[in-house]
Amino acid sequence: MLRTALSWVRLAEPVEFGHEANDPVRLVVALAARDAAAHTDAMAALARLLADPATTRALAGSARPGGTAPGPRGG
C-alpha cells in the first residue's frame, strides 16, 4: 500500500440490507489505508464529507463515470 485511498461507487440499482434507517444503499465506499492511523483519519474525513448534504447530493447525482465531489483533502 503506497497511500491511503477512497473509491466511490454509485449503484445503478439500490440494494436493501435490512437496515431501517440506511436502506436502500446507493453509495458504496471502498477504503484502503496504509495503517491503522491512516484508516482512522480516512474514516473521520469520510464522516465529515458525508455530513455535508451538498456533498452527498453531488455523489448521489453524479451521472457519469468521472463525476466528482470534493475528496477528503479537497480534491
C-alpha positions, 0 to 999 in steps of 0.5 A: 500500500503506497497511500491511503485511498477512497473509491466511490461507487454509485449503484445503478440499482439500490440494494436493501440490507435490512437496515431501517434507517440506511436502506436502500444503499446507493453509495458504496465506499471502498477504503484502503489505508496504509495503517491503522492511523491512516484508516482512522483519519480516512474514516473521520474525513469520510464522516465529515464529507458525508455530513455535508448534504451538498456533498452527498447530493453531488455523489448521489447525482453524479451521472457519469463515470468521472463525476466528482465531489470534493475528496477528503483533502479537497480534491 
